[in-house]
Each structure stands twice: as structure tokens, then as C-alpha cells.
């Protein structure tokens, strides 16, 4: 299985996920990169690392745990095998904030509109 992982960039050239990744310490970024490689290469990705969010218009989260922190990268599928990363956060609560899911949906809709 080969999935391509790409970064969402807005019409104005903003790349929220790149800003998030750039803010991470080196060791955390290494682990995030390792998890993204798993996501792109494994046929069946363990839910520890990759999970569809409920009631989210097909938004997924890529999960990376490092020390006591849990990092989340929001994403969606385009054309079946392309994973588009939208943005990330360090998760502090059990529930994913609705505002973050809405943000991912907004980015997804923008991406799809511009790809047509």
C-alpha cells in the first residue's frame, strides 16, 4: 500500500500543518515523521496512530504520543490514496475540540473546491 502524504496549503499560501510541525522539538518531529511513514506504507494502520473522527465529514487524525504529550495531525483522503494533512495540535483533553474538527473540514472543503 502506498499512500502519498501532502500538506494542505491555503489559497494565500498559508500552510497551517507546516507551521505546527516547525514548532515541534526535534525528537518529537522525528517520531511524527516515523508515524507518517507508517501511515503511508502500511496496508492496515493501527488505530493507535490513525483514526477516523466521529461526525466529522471524513476527517481523520494521525496520533503521535511522545512522553506525556499527545500530538494530533488532522487530515483527510483525496483521490483515495492521498492523505492531506491540514493542521495539528497538542491534545490536552480526552475529547477533540469541535472547533479543530470544523477547521479541518473548512480546509478540506477549500482543498476540494480548488482541485476541481
MMTF fields as JSON, N, C-alpha, C and O atoms, coordinates in Angstrom:
{
  "mmtfVersion": "1.0.0",
  "mmtfProducer": "UNKNOWN",
  "numBonds": 463,
  "numAtoms": 464,
  "numGroups": 116,
  "numChains": 1,
  "numModels": 1,
  "chainsPerModel": [1],
  "groupsPerChain": [116],
  "chainIdList": ["A"],
  "bondAtomList": [4, 2, 8, 6, 12, 10, 16, 14, 20, 18, 24, 22, 28, 26, 32, 30, 36, 34, 40, 38, 44, 42, 48, 46, 52, 50, 56, 54, 60, 58, 64, 62, 68, 66, 72, 70, 76, 74, 80, 78, 84, 82, 88, 86, 92, 90, 96, 94, 100, 98, 104, 102, 108, 106, 112, 110, 116, 114, 120, 118, 124, 122, 128, 126, 132, 130, 136, 134, 140, 138, 144, 142, 148, 146, 152, 150, 156, 154, 160, 158, 164, 162, 168, 166, 172, 170, 176, 174, 180, 178, 184, 182, 188, 186, 192, 190, 196, 194, 200, 198, 204, 202, 208, 206, 212, 210, 216, 214, 220, 218, 224, 222, 228, 226, 232, 230, 236, 234, 240, 238, 244, 242, 248, 246, 252, 250, 256, 254, 260, 258, 264, 262, 268, 266, 272, 270, 276, 274, 280, 278, 284, 282, 288, 286, 292, 290, 296, 294, 300, 298, 304, 302, 308, 306, 312, 310, 316, 314, 320, 318, 324, 322, 328, 326, 332, 330, 336, 334, 340, 338, 344, 342, 348, 346, 352, 350, 356, 354, 360, 358, 364, 362, 368, 366, 372, 370, 376, 374, 380, 378, 384, 382, 388, 386, 392, 390, 396, 394, 400, 398, 404, 402, 408, 406, 412, 410, 416, 414, 420, 418, 424, 422, 428, 426, 432, 430, 436, 434, 440, 438, 444, 442, 448, 446, 452, 450, 456, 454, 460, 458],
  "bondOrderList": [1, 1, 1, 1, 1, 1, 1, 1, 1, 1, 1, 1, 1, 1, 1, 1, 1, 1, 1, 1, 1, 1, 1, 1, 1, 1, 1, 1, 1, 1, 1, 1, 1, 1, 1, 1, 1, 1, 1, 1, 1, 1, 1, 1, 1, 1, 1, 1, 1, 1, 1, 1, 1, 1, 1, 1, 1, 1, 1, 1, 1, 1, 1, 1, 1, 1, 1, 1, 1, 1, 1, 1, 1, 1, 1, 1, 1, 1, 1, 1, 1, 1, 1, 1, 1, 1, 1, 1, 1, 1, 1, 1, 1, 1, 1, 1, 1, 1, 1, 1, 1, 1, 1, 1, 1, 1, 1, 1, 1, 1, 1, 1, 1, 1, 1],
  "groupList": [{"groupName": "UNK", "atomNameList": ["N", "CA", "C", "O"], "elementList": ["N", "C", "C", "O"], "formalChargeList": [0, 0, 0, 0], "bondAtomList": [1, 0, 2, 1, 3, 2], "bondOrderList": [1, 1, 2], "singleLetterCode": "X", "chemCompType": "L-PEPTIDE LINKING"}],
  "groupTypeList": [0, 0, 0, 0, 0, 0, 0, 0, 0, 0, 0, 0, 0, 0, 0, 0, 0, 0, 0, 0, 0, 0, 0, 0, 0, 0, 0, 0, 0, 0, 0, 0, 0, 0, 0, 0, 0, 0, 0, 0, 0, 0, 0, 0, 0, 0, 0, 0, 0, 0, 0, 0, 0, 0, 0, 0, 0, 0, 0, 0, 0, 0, 0, 0, 0, 0, 0, 0, 0, 0, 0, 0, 0, 0, 0, 0, 0, 0, 0, 0, 0, 0, 0, 0, 0, 0, 0, 0, 0, 0, 0, 0, 0, 0, 0, 0, 0, 0, 0, 0, 0, 0, 0, 0, 0, 0, 0, 0, 0, 0, 0, 0, 0, 0, 0, 0],
  "groupIdList": [1, 2, 3, 4, 5, 6, 7, 8, 9, 10, 11, 12, 13, 14, 15, 16, 17, 18, 19, 20, 21, 22, 23, 24, 25, 26, 27, 28, 29, 30, 31, 32, 33, 34, 35, 36, 37, 38, 39, 40, 41, 42, 43, 44, 45, 46, 47, 48, 49, 50, 51, 52, 53, 54, 55, 56, 57, 58, 59, 60, 61, 62, 63, 64, 65, 66, 67, 68, 69, 70, 71, 72, 73, 74, 75, 76, 77, 78, 79, 80, 81, 82, 83, 84, 85, 86, 87, 88, 89, 90, 91, 92, 93, 94, 95, 96, 97, 98, 99, 100, 101, 102, 103, 104, 105, 106, 107, 108, 109, 110, 111, 112, 113, 114, 115, 116],
  "secStructList": [7, 7, 7, 3, 3, 3, 3, 7, 7, 7, 6, 6, 1, 7, 7, 2, 2, 2, 2, 2, 2, 2, 6, 1, 7, 2, 2, 2, 2, 2, 2, 2, 2, 2, 2, 2, 2, 2, 2, 2, 2, 7, 1, 1, 7, 7, 6, 6, 6, 3, 3, 3, 7, 6, 6, 1, 1, 1, 7, 3, 3, 3, 3, 3, 3, 3, 6, 6, 3, 3, 3, 3, 3, 3, 3, 3, 3, 3, 6, 6, 6, 3, 3, 3, 3, 3, 3, 3, 3, 3, 3, 7, 1, 1, 1, 7, 7, 2, 2, 2, 2, 2, 2, 2, 2, 2, 2, 2, 2, 2, 2, 2, 2, 2, 2, 7],
  "xCoordList": [0.862, 0.0, 0.883, 1.743, 0.691, 1.458, 0.528, -0.118, 0.47, -0.315, 0.664, 1.77, 0.25, 1.078, 0.56, -0.642, 1.456, 1.075, 1.499, 2.673, 0.521, 0.832, 0.311, -0.518, 0.812, 0.417, -0.578, -0.358, -1.671, -2.653, -2.04, -1.413, -2.23, -1.808, -3.001, -3.647, -3.289, -4.437, -4.142, -3.013, -5.176, -5.04, -3.996, -3.286, -3.923, -2.98, -1.565, -0.655, -1.389, -0.059, 0.255, 1.368, -0.726, -0.516, -0.559, -1.394, 0.341, 0.378, 0.35, 1.399, -0.872, -1.008, -0.251, 0.336, -0.252, 0.411, 1.933, 2.617, 2.46, 3.903, 4.294, 5.317, 3.47, 3.735, 3.761, 4.617, 2.811, 2.754, 3.997, 4.631, 4.341, 5.499, 6.792, 7.667, 6.897, 8.084, 8.231, 9.334, 7.117, 7.16, 7.559, 7.803, 7.625, 7.896, 9.39, 10.224, 9.72, 11.128, 11.594, 10.777, 12.891, 13.468, 13.048, 12.668, 13.109, 12.779, 11.302, 10.951, 10.45, 9.012, 8.786, 8.03, 9.437, 9.309, 9.77, 9.17, 10.837, 11.319, 10.227, 9.987, 9.562, 8.521, 7.324, 6.743, 6.953, 5.845, 6.161, 5.305, 7.389, 7.823, 7.744, 7.313, 8.159, 8.104, 6.657, 6.369, 5.746, 4.323, 3.741, 2.978, 4.092, 3.58, 4.089, 3.382, 5.304, 5.812, 4.98, 4.656, 4.634, 3.769, 2.441, 1.969, 1.854, 0.553, 0.618, -0.331, 1.726, 1.81, 2.119, 1.774, 2.763, 3.215, 2.395, 2.286, 1.816, 1.105, -0.265, -0.99, -0.603, -1.924, -2.992, -3.945, -2.806, -3.76, -3.023, -2.1, -3.44, -2.773, -3.423, -4.643, -2.612, -3.192, -3.906, -3.424, -5.073, -5.834, -5.06, -5.42, -4.014, -3.132, -2.606, -2.414, -2.375, -1.754, -2.689, -2.4, -3.816, -4.643, -6.087, -6.422, -6.957, -8.338, -9.283, -9.007, -10.405, -11.43, -12.204, -12.599, -12.414, -13.171, -14.664, -15.115, -15.425, -16.88, -17.517, -17.057, -18.594, -19.365, -18.469, -18.582, -17.578, -16.575, -16.426, -15.445, -17.37, -17.242, -15.934, -15.219, -15.642, -14.461, -13.119, -12.164, -13.05, -11.776, -11.136, -11.807, -9.844, -9.081, -8.075, -7.739, -7.595, -6.485, -5.353, -5.546, -4.174, -2.947, -2.44, -2.249, -2.221, -1.898, -0.464, -0.003, 0.223, 1.605, 1.773, 1.542, 2.178, 2.425, 3.923, 4.7, 4.315, 5.727, 5.798, 5.31, 6.405, 6.421, 4.989, 4.197, 4.641, 3.269, 2.368, 1.184, 2.918, 2.119, 1.569, 2.187, 0.389, -0.193, -0.38, -1.054, 0.229, 0.165, -0.846, -0.889, -1.661, -2.669, -2.465, -2.28, -2.503, -2.473, -3.797, -4.134, -4.538, -5.819, -5.585, -4.706, -6.383, -6.186, -7.445, -8.417, -7.403, -8.491, -7.884, -6.741, -8.672, -8.223, -8.705, -9.836, -7.836, -8.199, -7.833, -6.761, -8.697, -8.439, -8.06, -7.269, -8.607, -8.385, -7.067, -7.055, -5.95, -4.672, -3.797, -2.652, -4.343, -3.576, -4.125, -5.328, -3.238, -3.637, -3.185, -2.001, -4.149, -3.851, -3.873, -4.917, -2.704, -2.613, -3.048, -2.559, -3.969, -4.467, -3.774, -3.219, -3.8, -3.187, -2.976, -3.426, -2.305, -2.022, -2.202, -2.336, -2.202, -2.279, -1.704, -1.545, -1.399, -1.014, -2.29, -2.88, -2.713, -4.011, -3.921, -3.102, -4.77, -4.763, -5.956, -5.929, -7.006, -8.228, -8.567, -8.012, -9.473, -9.902, -10.633, -10.386, -11.54, -12.337, -11.605, -10.974, -11.697, -11.119, -12.022, -13.224, -11.46, -12.296, -13.037, -12.447, -14.353, -15.184, -14.633, -14.723, -14.065, -13.533, -12.39, -12.216, -11.613, -10.5, -11.019, -10.459, -12.081, -12.69, -13.277, -13.118, -13.963, -14.545, -13.456, -13.646, -12.316, -11.196, -10.709, -10.452, -10.585, -10.143, -11.15, -10.756, -12.439, -13.484, -13.409, -13.563, -13.171, -13.05, -11.886, -12.022, -10.741, -9.571, -9.86, -9.474, -10.552, -10.888, -11.775, -11.524, -12.813, -13.728, -13.006, -13.273, -12.092, -11.303, -10.43, -10.353, -9.782, -8.907, -9.698, -9.285, -10.839, -11.658, -12.166, -12.153, -12.608, -13.107, -11.998, -12.263, -10.777, -9.695, -9.133, -8.498, -9.356, -8.858, -9.777, -9.38, -11.001, -11.97, -11.633, -12.344],
  "yCoordList": [-1.199, 0.0, 1.23, 1.373, 2.098, 3.333, 4.526, 4.791, 5.235, 6.461, 7.626, 7.547, 8.693, 9.888, 10.85, 11.107, 11.379, 12.344, 13.727, 13.966, 14.636, 16.004, 17.002, 16.662, 18.223, 19.265, 20.213, 20.684, 20.482, 21.44, 22.843, 23.244, 23.566, 24.966, 25.784, 25.427, 26.871, 27.709, 28.478, 28.491, 29.115, 29.89, 31.002, 31.354, 31.545, 32.645, 32.134, 32.922, 30.795, 30.224, 29.821, 29.388, 29.964, 29.576, 28.055, 27.405, 27.493, 26.043, 25.757, 25.629, 25.658, 25.509, 24.304, 24.402, 23.17, 21.98, 22.158, 21.649, 22.869, 23.129, 24.011, 23.779, 25.028, 25.895, 25.076, 25.281, 24.144, 23.284, 22.393, 22.305, 21.735, 20.839, 21.606, 21.105, 22.82, 23.639, 24.016, 24.307, 24.01, 24.401, 23.244, 23.453, 22.025, 20.853, 20.675, 20.973, 20.179, 19.842, 18.717, 17.919, 18.647, 17.677, 16.237, 15.556, 15.756, 14.349, 14.066, 12.988, 15.03, 14.865, 14.813, 13.974, 15.707, 15.745, 14.422, 13.937, 13.846, 12.54, 11.485, 10.693, 11.476, 10.48, 10.728, 9.782, 11.999, 12.337, 11.821, 11.23, 12.047, 11.589, 10.072, 9.532, 9.388, 7.919, 7.439, 6.518, 8.072, 7.678, 7.964, 7.155, 9.099, 9.418, 8.411, 8.092, 7.91, 6.847, 5.577, 4.93, 5.22, 4.036, 4.223, 3.332, 5.397, 5.707, 5.587, 5.122, 6.003, 5.949, 4.543, 4.217, 3.703, 2.403, 1.188, 0.223, 1.225, 0.033, -0.114, 0.863, -1.356, -1.665, -1.309, -0.585, -1.838, -1.595, -0.831, -1.354, 0.405, 1.267, 1.06, 1.158, 0.774, 0.606, 1.888, 2.993, 1.73, 2.9, 3.71, 4.849, 3.13, 3.872, 5.113, 6.165, 4.971, 6.034, 6.78, 7.906, 6.152, 6.737, 6.363, 5.179, 7.363, 7.062, 8.08, 9.28, 7.575, 8.445, 9.091, 8.416, 10.381, 11.081, 10.935, 11.055, 10.676, 10.523, 11.875, 12.929, 11.81, 13.008, 14.13, 15.274, 13.792, 14.787, 14.98, 15.581, 14.487, 14.639, 14.031, 14.63, 12.815, 12.073, 12.705, 12.621, 13.331, 13.856, 12.762, 12.104, 12.585, 11.601, 12.316, 13.476, 11.612, 12.196, 11.197, 10.007, 11.722, 10.956, 11.272, 12.436, 10.213, 10.422, 10.017, 8.948, 10.891, 10.623, 10.92, 12.039, 9.897, 10.125, 10.229, 9.42, 11.242, 11.423, 11.91, 12.994, 11.108, 11.446, 11.514, 10.616, 12.569, 12.68, 13.46, 13.645, 13.917, 14.686, 13.812, 12.835, 14.198, 13.528, 14.59, 15.599, 14.337, 15.266, 14.724, 13.523, 15.619, 15.223, 16.0, 17.217, 15.276, 15.916, 15.578, 14.404, 16.585, 16.361, 16.182, 16.814, 15.311, 15.04, 14.469, 14.153, 14.345, 13.716, 13.041, 13.302, 12.175, 11.485, 12.227, 12.711, 12.308, 12.881, 11.836, 11.236, 11.616, 10.628, 9.252, 8.541, 8.877, 7.538, 7.307, 6.786, 7.68, 7.306, 8.492, 8.308, 9.702, 10.869, 11.308, 11.516, 11.444, 11.94, 13.399, 13.708, 14.28, 15.71, 16.114, 16.073, 16.506, 16.969, 18.423, 19.241, 18.762, 20.134, 20.959, 22.018, 20.49, 21.23, 20.293, 19.148, 20.771, 19.921, 20.652, 21.875, 19.865, 20.442, 19.455, 18.267, 19.979, 19.109, 18.921, 19.887, 17.679, 17.397, 17.393, 16.685, 18.19, 18.316, 17.621, 17.311, 17.377, 16.793, 15.494, 15.198, 14.732, 13.473, 13.706, 13.015, 14.693, 14.957, 15.907, 16.87, 15.622, 16.529, 17.755, 17.616, 18.957, 20.167, 20.284, 20.126, 20.566, 20.703, 21.774, 21.644, 22.828, 23.921, 23.43, 23.922, 22.466, 21.926, 21.046, 21.047, 20.302, 19.464, 20.386, 20.144, 21.457, 22.42, 23.051, 23.274, 23.335, 23.931, 22.964, 23.372, 21.68, 20.666, 20.538, 20.396, 20.587, 20.491, 21.703, 21.571, 22.88, 24.108, 23.965, 24.297, 23.472, 23.284, 22.245, 22.409, 21.164, 20.105, 20.659, 20.41, 21.41, 21.965, 22.927, 22.953, 23.713, 24.635, 23.856, 24.201, 22.815, 21.98, 21.367, 21.44, 20.763, 20.097, 21.116, 20.848, 22.271, 23.33, 23.745, 23.927, 23.894, 24.342, 23.228, 23.526, 21.957, 20.852, 20.529, 19.814, 21.048, 20.743, 21.444, 21.297],
  "zCoordList": [0.0, 0.0, 0.0, 0.869, -0.937, -0.899, -0.949, -1.963, 0.155, 0.216, 0.163, 0.696, -0.479, -0.511, 0.547, 0.622, 1.359, 2.388, 1.895, 1.612, 1.796, 1.36, 2.406, 3.25, 2.33, 3.274, 2.612, 1.497, 3.314, 2.819, 2.843, 3.823, 1.765, 1.702, 1.221, 0.236, 1.911, 1.546, 0.265, -0.226, -0.263, -1.484, -1.316, -2.258, -0.097, 0.166, 0.462, 0.719, 0.422, 0.62, 2.054, 2.353, 2.94, 4.339, 4.451, 3.823, 5.249, 5.452, 6.955, 7.587, 7.527, 8.983, 9.546, 10.624, 8.838, 9.372, 9.371, 10.259, 8.386, 8.357, 9.54, 10.184, 9.821, 10.98, 12.265, 13.125, 12.387, 13.57, 13.653, 14.704, 12.544, 12.522, 12.831, 13.538, 12.294, 12.54, 14.01, 14.471, 14.748, 16.162, 17.087, 18.275, 16.539, 17.374, 17.644, 16.79, 18.856, 19.138, 18.209, 17.75, 17.931, 17.001, 17.219, 16.266, 18.464, 18.748, 18.467, 17.986, 18.767, 18.504, 16.996, 16.506, 16.265, 14.817, 14.196, 13.237, 14.75, 14.263, 14.422, 13.51, 15.588, 15.82, 14.904, 14.372, 14.719, 13.817, 12.409, 11.752, 11.957, 10.632, 10.535, 9.516, 11.593, 11.639, 11.508, 10.744, 12.263, 12.216, 10.825, 10.298, 10.235, 8.892, 7.863, 6.907, 8.051, 7.167, 7.307, 6.311, 8.555, 8.774, 8.048, 7.341, 8.238, 7.643, 6.122, 5.491, 5.543, 4.083, 3.571, 2.435, 4.387, 3.88, 4.303, 3.546, 5.506, 5.988, 5.338, 5.149, 5.002, 4.45, 5.484, 5.197, 6.691, 7.779, 8.877, 9.502, 9.1, 10.078, 11.448, 11.574, 12.478, 13.821, 14.279, 14.029, 14.961, 15.41, 16.456, 16.75, 17.008, 17.917, 17.197, 17.807, 15.881, 15.104, 14.167, 13.762, 13.819, 12.762, 12.99, 13.034, 13.136, 13.465, 12.84, 12.821, 12.33, 11.759, 12.907, 13.857, 12.813, 13.848, 13.584, 12.445, 14.636, 14.502, 14.153, 14.592, 13.347, 12.967, 12.462, 12.902, 11.532, 11.149, 9.646, 9.209, 8.833, 7.39, 6.88, 6.076, 7.375, 6.903, 7.258, 6.486, 8.418, 8.913, 9.767, 10.562, 9.59, 10.347, 11.228, 10.992, 12.251, 12.983, 13.057, 13.309, 12.829, 12.952, 14.35, 14.702, 15.158, 16.564, 16.853, 16.451, 17.553, 17.919, 19.401, 19.859, 20.135, 21.556, 21.775, 21.268, 22.539, 22.862, 24.294, 24.614, 25.155, 26.573, 27.054, 26.768, 27.783, 28.296, 27.342, 27.622, 26.22, 25.264, 24.144, 23.723, 23.68, 22.524, 21.444, 21.648, 20.304, 19.184, 18.191, 17.924, 17.646, 16.671, 15.387, 15.4, 14.272, 12.962, 12.291, 12.137, 11.898, 11.236, 9.743, 9.158, 9.138, 7.719, 7.092, 7.777, 5.775, 5.022, 3.793, 3.419, 3.182, 1.969, 0.733, 0.683, -0.259, -1.56, -2.612, -2.538, -3.571, -4.643, -4.101, -4.721, -2.971, -2.429, -1.724, -0.609, -2.343, -1.74, -1.319, -0.908, -1.425, -0.978, 0.379, 0.534, 1.347, 2.659, 2.738, 2.606, 2.954, 3.036, 4.51, 5.159, 5.028, 6.417, 6.47, 5.691, 7.384, 7.446, 8.519, 8.223, 9.752, 10.85, 12.035, 12.013, 13.048, 14.2, 15.502, 15.543, 16.584, 17.918, 18.925, 18.644, 20.094, 21.2, 21.991, 22.476, 22.121, 22.72, 24.235, 24.82, 24.861, 26.317, 26.964, 28.156, 26.175, 26.742, 26.018, 24.96, 26.591, 26.018, 24.699, 23.71, 24.696, 23.502, 22.563, 23.0, 21.269, 20.272, 20.179, 19.953, 20.349, 20.282, 18.95, 17.881, 19.034, 17.828, 16.893, 15.672, 17.464, 16.652, 15.765, 14.65, 16.251, 15.465, 14.329, 13.233, 14.592, 13.546, 12.468, 11.271, 12.923, 11.965, 11.108, 9.912, 11.726, 10.993, 9.908, 8.775, 10.265, 9.297, 8.156, 6.998, 8.47, 7.442, 6.503, 5.289, 7.082, 6.281, 5.295, 4.118, 5.78, 4.92, 3.838, 2.681, 4.239, 3.283, 2.163, 0.984, 2.542, 1.55, 0.61, -0.592, 1.167, 0.35, -0.641, -1.82, -0.149, -0.993, -2.148, -3.306, -1.817, -2.844, -3.867, -5.068, -3.4, -4.305, -5.284, -6.473, -4.8, -5.666, -6.566, -7.577, -6.217, -7.027, -8.196, -9.116, -8.169, -9.235, -10.506, -11.5]
}
